[in-house]
Amino acid sequence: MTDKSQKPVLTVDLDGTLMRGDLAGESLLVFLRANPLRVFQVIKWARVSKAHVKRQLAERVEIDYEHLAYNQDVVDFVASEQAAGRRTCLATGSDEILVKPLAEHVGCFDDVVASDGVTNKTGRDKVAALDEAYGAGNYSYIGNSSVDYRVWPDSQQVYVVSASERFTRAVESRFTIDKLFQHHGDSPLTWLRQMRVYQWLKNLLLFVPLLVGHAYGDAGSVATNVLAFLSFSLCASAIYVMNDLADLPHDRRHPRKRYRPLANGDMHMLVGILLFPLLLVLSLALALFLPTDFLWVLLAYAGLTTAYSVWLKRLPIVDVIVLASLYTLRIVAGGEALDIYLTDWLLLFSMCLFFSLALLKRYTELREVVKQGDDSAGGRGYRAGHSQLVLWLGVVSGLAAVAVLFLYIDSAAVQQHYSNLTALWLTCPILLLWVWHMWRSSLKGRMLDDPILFAARDPVSLGCALALGISFVVAV
């Protein structure tokens, strides 16, 4: 028991406080990542108790403690207090099998109070454990949620980690806050970031059939296309959330992806797990107002994207074929929503062009791998030595897309819809210029992870898009 004349023991919660996430949730994701069907085993354990579930998971997983999303302000504070001679304790409901190595990794804790497979050390049980170890009133406590209301009454000092003004005010109405740590948490903006609304730009491909089918003058067709766009975009966002949950270990090591809401802890993993089915249900609900064939294409997209996220992205070349197919499926979905026939020329052109862009994405990733001195891209099946093969295959695919466009313009079918073929022929050199520019940008190290998003911000790409649009309008 601590002498009251000394500074009270600094006890620190883990989930949402020391780390911007949930260690039990981390262990669950690691466990399910290898085989999602293991969820039934987890349900079986849950019939015993929460502590039992945490112990079973802890015995079966390995956690990458180095790349967890820590709340650095809290870590620094605890480290400084320990350096000043204050005793510190990590007090959490997570299982001690995982907590003890984490405490050793962080390196600023003298004691650990954690669940032991029988007792879930949260709420009253955490209070009982701390009172037994140090005595009521002989410790201070850093917490972040309403469950900590049970701990703070026995604490000599109340330290709060808060992501919202509302929670801060709620704590202040009950206790005197001695120190406040603020961090960004779940908010509408965080949700939009996690949904990657900016990626909806890719779903504008659903409007391609409206344009090439010359149906843009019909208000009903435009409204149907907008509804299809929203349905497809919500489905894509759902898959992005699932993909980020599956890719957490790799994203946390990535120089840019580690800032995604789930990877950096701005969004709680449980929120992400709930957000995925919510977005999917909303997407399917909108799809019910569209033709049945659109719904089948949407389900095919969801299934193929899921297979890509779980397995196919690790297969070299297969992964880029799948990515090109997913872009082409967007065009097919737009055609099915409007019941517009899509020519083989259009689908072949789409596959060649997006196969090139998918390879460009991989080549950019491999350049980063080579730059860092690694041998392989995390979560992918490529090696650093594959970069030149990917480069040349991607360039050839881009040239093939230009060739397909050339052959399409030279076909008899074009005569029915375009009166000025000279303007239409200009699209070939414009497209060739753009393909050359995109690959040159990657070779120069200017390309982002996503070529489509790079093009959306790139002046040359925007100029090419404007020139293509003008050529199309003049040709019509």
C-alpha positions in Angstrom: 0.0 0.0 0.0 1.3 3.5 -0.9 2.0 6.0 1.8 -0.3 9.0 1.4 2.6 11.4 2.0 4.0 10.2 -1.3 2.7 11.2 -4.7 -0.3 8.9 -5.5 0.4 6.0 -7.9 -0.4 7.0 -11.5 -2.8 4.4 -12.9 -3.6 4.5 -16.6 -6.3 2.9 -18.6 -5.2 1.2 -21.9 -8.0 1.1 -24.5 -8.8 4.6 -25.8 -6.4 6.2 -23.3 -2.8 5.0 -23.6 -3.6 3.6 -27.0 -6.0 5.0 -29.5 -7.9 1.7 -30.0 -8.8 -1.5 -28.3 -6.3 -4.3 -27.6 -9.0 -6.9 -27.3 -10.4 -5.7 -30.6 -7.0 -5.9 -32.1 -6.6 -9.5 -31.0 -10.1 -10.4 -32.4 -9.2 -8.9 -35.8 -5.9 -10.8 -35.9 -7.6 -14.0 -34.9 -10.4 -13.6 -37.6 -8.1 -12.3 -40.3 -6.6 -15.8 -40.9 -10.1 -17.3 -41.1 -13.4 -15.3 -40.7 -15.3 -18.5 -39.9 -13.5 -18.5 -36.5 -16.2 -16.1 -35.4 -18.3 -19.1 -34.4 -15.5 -20.2 -32.1 -15.5 -16.8 -30.5 -19.2 -17.0 -30.0 -18.8 -20.3 -28.2 -16.2 -18.8 -25.9 -18.5 -15.8 -25.2 -21.0 -18.1 -23.6 -18.5 -18.5 -20.7 -17.5 -14.8 -20.0 -15.8 -11.8 -21.5 -12.6 -12.6 -19.6 -12.6 -16.1 -21.0 -12.9 -14.7 -24.6 -10.0 -12.3 -24.0 -7.8 -15.1 -22.6 -8.5 -17.5 -25.5 -7.7 -14.8 -28.0 -4.6 -13.8 -26.2 -3.3 -17.3 -26.2 -3.7 -17.6 -30.0 -2.5 -14.3 -31.5 0.6 -12.2 -31.8 0.3 -8.4 -31.6 2.7 -5.9 -33.3 3.1 -3.6 -30.3 5.5 -1.3 -32.1 3.0 -0.1 -34.7 -0.1 0.2 -32.4 -1.7 3.6 -32.4 -0.6 5.1 -29.1 -1.8 8.4 -27.6 1.7 10.0 -27.5 0.7 12.8 -25.2 -0.4 10.3 -22.5 2.7 8.1 -23.1 5.0 11.1 -22.7 3.2 12.2 -19.5 3.4 8.8 -17.9 7.1 8.5 -18.8 7.9 11.9 -17.4 6.0 11.1 -14.1 7.9 7.8 -13.8 11.2 9.6 -14.4 10.3 12.0 -11.6 10.0 9.0 -9.2 6.3 8.4 -9.4 5.1 4.8 -9.4 3.0 3.9 -12.5 0.5 1.2 -13.3 -1.2 0.1 -16.5 -4.8 -0.9 -15.4 -7.0 -2.4 -18.1 -9.6 -4.9 -19.0 -7.5 -6.5 -21.7 -5.8 -9.8 -20.9 -2.5 -9.8 -19.0 -0.9 -12.1 -21.6 -1.1 -9.3 -24.1 -0.8 -6.3 -21.7 2.5 -7.3 -20.0 4.5 -7.3 -23.3 2.8 -4.0 -24.3 3.8 -2.4 -20.9 7.4 -3.6 -21.5 7.4 -2.2 -25.0 6.1 1.2 -23.9 8.6 1.1 -21.1 7.1 3.4 -18.5 5.1 1.1 -16.2 6.1 -0.4 -12.9 2.9 -2.5 -12.4 0.2 -4.1 -14.5 -3.4 -4.8 -13.5 -5.3 -6.7 -16.2 -7.9 -9.4 -16.8 -6.7 -12.9 -16.0 -9.1 -15.1 -17.9 -11.5 -15.3 -15.0 -12.1 -11.7 -13.9 -12.7 -8.9 -16.4 -10.9 -6.0 -14.8 -13.2 -3.2 -15.9 -15.6 -1.0 -13.8 -16.1 -2.3 -10.3 -13.6 -5.1 -10.7 -10.9 -2.7 -11.8 -11.7 -0.5 -8.8 -11.5 -3.5 -6.4 -8.1 -4.5 -7.9 -6.7 -1.0 -7.6 -8.0 -0.5 -4.1 -6.5 -3.8 -3.0 -3.1 -3.0 -4.6 -2.8 0.6 -3.4 -5.7 1.5 -1.2 -8.6 3.8 -2.1 -7.5 7.4 -2.6 -3.9 6.4 -2.9 -3.8 6.5 -6.7 -4.6 8.8 -9.6 -6.3 7.5 -12.7 -6.3 8.4 -16.4 -9.4 7.3 -18.2 -11.5 8.1 -21.3 -15.0 6.7 -21.1 -18.1 6.6 -18.9 -17.1 3.2 -17.5 -14.3 5.1 -15.7 -16.9 6.9 -13.6 -16.6 3.9 -11.3 -12.8 4.4 -10.9 -12.5 8.1 -10.5 -14.4 8.4 -7.1 -11.6 6.3 -5.5 -8.9 8.3 -7.3 -7.0 11.2 -5.6 -6.6 12.9 -9.0 -8.8 12.7 -12.1 -7.0 12.7 -15.5 -9.2 12.6 -18.6 -8.6 11.7 -22.2 -11.4 13.1 -24.2 -12.3 13.2 -27.9 -15.4 15.5 -27.4 -16.5 18.5 -25.5 -19.7 16.7 -24.5 -17.8 14.0 -22.7 -15.5 16.6 -21.0 -18.5 18.5 -19.7 -20.1 15.3 -18.4 -17.0 14.4 -16.4 -16.7 18.0 -15.1 -20.2 17.8 -13.8 -19.1 14.9 -11.5 -15.4 15.5 -10.8 -12.7 18.1 -10.8 -10.5 17.4 -13.7 -6.8 17.7 -12.8 -5.5 17.2 -16.3 -7.1 16.9 -19.7 -5.7 15.2 -22.7 -7.6 15.9 -25.9 -7.4 14.0 -29.2 -9.5 13.7 -32.3 -12.1 10.9 -32.2 -15.1 9.7 -34.1 -16.8 12.7 -35.9 -18.8 13.2 -39.1 -15.5 14.2 -40.8 -13.8 11.1 -39.5 -16.6 8.9 -40.9 -16.3 10.6 -44.3 -12.5 10.1 -44.3 -13.0 6.4 -43.4 -15.6 6.0 -46.1 -13.1 7.6 -48.5 -15.8 9.7 -50.1 -13.0 11.2 -52.3 -12.8 7.7 -53.9 -16.3 8.1 -55.2 -14.7 9.9 -58.0 -13.9 6.5 -59.5 -17.6 5.7 -59.6 -18.2 8.5 -62.1 -17.5 5.6 -64.6 -21.1 4.7 -64.0 -22.0 7.7 -66.2 -19.9 6.5 -69.1 -22.8 4.5 -70.7 -25.1 7.6 -70.3 -22.6 9.6 -72.4 -21.6 7.0 -75.0 -25.3 6.0 -75.3 -26.2 9.6 -75.8 -28.9 9.4 -73.1 -27.8 12.5 -71.2 -30.7 14.5 -72.5 -33.2 12.4 -70.7 -33.9 13.6 -67.2 -35.2 10.1 -66.1 -32.0 8.4 -67.2 -29.9 11.0 -65.4 -31.8 10.5 -62.2 -31.5 6.7 -62.5 -27.8 7.1 -63.1 -27.4 9.3 -60.0 -29.2 6.7 -57.9 -27.0 4.0 -59.2 -23.9 6.1 -58.5 -25.0 6.6 -54.8 -25.8 2.8 -54.4 -22.4 1.8 -55.9 -20.5 4.4 -53.9 -22.0 3.3 -50.6 -21.1 -0.3 -51.4 -17.5 0.8 -52.4 -17.2 2.6 -49.1 -18.3 -0.5 -47.2 -15.6 -2.5 -48.9 -13.0 0.2 -48.1 -13.9 -0.1 -44.4 -13.6 -3.9 -44.5 -10.3 -3.7 -46.4 -8.9 -1.2 -43.9 -9.8 -3.5 -41.0 -8.1 -6.4 -42.8 -5.1 -4.3 -43.7 -4.4 -2.6 -40.3 -1.0 -4.2 -39.7 0.3 -3.2 -43.1 -1.4 0.2 -43.1 0.3 1.1 -39.8 3.7 0.5 -41.4 2.9 2.5 -44.5 4.2 6.1 -44.6 0.8 7.5 -45.8 -1.8 4.9 -45.1 -1.0 5.0 -41.3 -2.9 8.2 -41.2 -6.2 6.6 -42.1 -8.8 6.8 -39.3 -8.7 3.1 -38.4 -5.0 2.8 -38.6 -4.2 5.9 -36.5 -7.0 5.3 -34.0 -9.2 8.2 -34.9 -12.0 5.7 -35.5 -12.6 2.9 -33.0 -12.4 -0.6 -34.5 -15.8 -1.5 -33.2 -17.2 1.5 -35.0 -15.5 0.4 -38.2 -16.9 -3.1 -37.8 -20.5 -1.7 -37.4 -20.0 0.9 -40.2 -19.3 -1.8 -42.8 -22.7 -3.6 -42.7 -24.5 -0.3 -42.2 -23.1 1.1 -45.5 -23.7 -2.2 -47.3 -27.4 -2.3 -46.2 -27.9 1.3 -47.4 -26.3 0.5 -50.7 -28.6 -2.6 -51.3 -31.7 -0.6 -50.2 -31.0 1.9 -53.0 -30.3 -0.8 -55.5 -33.8 -2.2 -54.9 -35.1 0.8 -56.8 -33.0 -0.1 -59.9 -33.2 -2.9 -62.4 -32.4 -6.4 -61.1 -29.4 -6.7 -63.4 -27.8 -3.7 -61.7 -28.2 -5.4 -58.3 -26.4 -8.5 -59.7 -23.5 -6.4 -61.0 -23.4 -4.7 -57.6 -23.2 -8.0 -55.8 -20.6 -9.2 -58.2 -18.5 -6.1 -57.5 -18.9 -6.6 -53.7 -18.0 -10.3 -53.9 -15.0 -9.7 -56.2 -13.8 -6.8 -54.1 -14.1 -8.9 -50.9 -12.2 -11.7 -52.5 -9.5 -9.2 -53.6 -9.2 -7.8 -50.1 -9.0 -11.2 -48.4 -7.0 -13.2 -50.9 -6.6 -12.1 -54.5 -4.5 -9.0 -53.8 -1.7 -11.2 -52.7 -1.5 -12.9 -56.1 0.8 -11.1 -58.6 -0.8 -10.1 -61.9 -4.1 -11.7 -60.8 -4.5 -8.7 -58.5 -4.2 -6.1 -61.3 -6.5 -8.1 -63.5 -9.1 -7.9 -60.7 -8.5 -4.2 -60.2 -9.1 -3.6 -64.0 -12.2 -5.8 -63.8 -13.6 -3.8 -60.9 -13.2 -0.5 -62.9 -14.9 -2.2 -65.9 -17.7 -3.5 -63.7 -18.5 0.2 -62.8 -19.1 0.8 -66.5 -21.2 -2.4 -66.8 -23.2 -1.3 -63.7 -24.1 2.0 -65.3 -25.1 0.2 -68.5 -27.4 -2.2 -66.6 -29.0 0.6 -64.6 -30.0 2.4 -67.8 -30.4 -0.7 -69.9 -27.9 0.5 -72.5 -26.0 -1.9 -74.6 -22.2 -1.7 -74.1 -20.0 -2.6 -77.1 -17.1 -5.0 -76.9 -14.9 -2.1 -77.9 -15.7 -0.1 -74.8 -15.2 -3.1 -72.4 -11.9 -4.0 -74.1 -10.7 -0.4 -74.0 -11.6 -0.2 -70.3 -9.8 -3.4 -69.4 -6.6 -2.3 -71.2 -6.6 1.2 -69.8 -7.3 0.2 -66.2 -5.0 -2.8 -66.4 -2.2 -0.2 -67.2 -3.3 2.0 -64.3 -3.4 -0.9 -61.9 0.1 -1.8 -62.9 1.1 1.8 -62.4 -0.2 1.6 -58.9 1.9 -1.5 -58.2 4.9 0.0 -59.9 4.7 3.1 -57.6 4.5 0.8 -54.6 7.5 -1.2 -55.7 9.5 2.0 -56.2 8.8 2.8 -52.5 9.9 -0.7 -51.6 13.2 -0.3 -53.5 13.7 3.2 -51.9 13.3 1.8 -48.4 15.7 -1.1 -49.1 13.0 -3.8 -48.6 12.5 -6.9 -50.8 8.7 -7.2 -50.9 5.6 -5.0 -50.7 3.7 -5.6 -47.4 0.6 -7.6 -48.0 1.4 -8.1 -51.8 3.0 -10.9 -53.7 5.5 -8.7 -55.6 9.2 -8.5 -55.0 11.5 -5.5 -55.7 12.9 -7.3 -58.7 9.5 -7.4 -60.4 9.5 -3.6 -60.9 10.9 -3.6 -64.5 8.5 -6.3 -65.6 5.5 -4.4 -64.1 6.8 -1.2 -65.8 6.9 -2.6 -69.3 3.7 -4.6 -69.0 1.9 -1.5 -67.8 3.3 0.7 -70.6 2.3 -1.9 -73.2 -1.2 -2.1 -71.7 -1.6 1.7 -71.9 -0.5 1.6 -75.6 -3.0 -1.2 -76.2 -5.8 1.0 -74.8 -4.9 3.7 -77.4 -4.8 1.1 -80.2 -8.3 -0.2 -79.2 -9.6 3.4 -79.3 -8.1 3.9 -82.7 -9.7 0.7 -84.0 -13.1 1.7 -82.5 -13.0 5.1 -84.2 -12.1 3.3 -87.5 -15.2 1.0 -87.2 -18.5 1.4 -89.1 -20.5 1.7 -85.8 -19.0 5.1 -85.1 -20.5 6.7 -88.2 -24.0 6.4 -86.7 -23.3 8.6 -83.7 -20.6 11.1 -84.6 -20.7 13.6 -87.4 -17.1 15.1 -87.0 -14.7 12.2 -87.0 -11.7 14.5 -87.2 -12.4 15.8 -83.7 -12.9 12.2 -82.6 -9.5 11.2 -84.0 -7.9 13.8 -81.8 -8.8 11.7 -78.7 -6.1 9.1 -79.7 -3.0 11.4 -79.4 -4.5 13.1 -76.3 -4.9 9.7 -74.6 -1.4 8.7 -75.7 0.0 11.9 -74.2 -1.9 11.2 -70.9 -0.6 7.6 -70.6 2.9 8.7 -71.3 2.6 11.5 -68.7 1.2 9.2 -66.0 4.0 6.7 -66.3 6.6 9.4 -66.6 5.3 10.9 -63.4 5.8 7.6 -61.6 9.3 7.3 -63.0 10.0 10.8 -61.7 8.7 9.8 -58.2 5.7 12.2 -58.3 3.0 9.5 -58.5 0.7 8.9 -55.5 -0.4 5.4 -54.3 -3.6 5.9 -56.4 -3.2 7.0 -60.0 -6.9 8.0 -60.3 -6.6 10.4 -57.4 -3.3 11.7 -58.7 -5.0 12.4 -62.0 -7.8 14.3 -60.3 -5.3 16.8 -58.9 -2.8 16.8 -61.7 -2.9 19.9 -64.0 -1.7 17.9 -67.1 -4.3 15.2 -66.5 -7.1 17.7 -66.0 -6.0 19.4 -69.2 -6.1 16.1 -71.1 -9.6 15.4 -69.6 -10.8 18.8 -70.8 -9.3 18.3 -74.3 -11.0 14.8 -74.5 -14.3 16.4 -73.5 -14.1 19.1 -76.0 -13.2 16.6 -78.7 -16.2 14.5 -77.8 -18.6 17.4 -77.9 -17.3 18.7 -81.2 -17.5 15.1 -82.7 -21.1 14.8 -81.6 
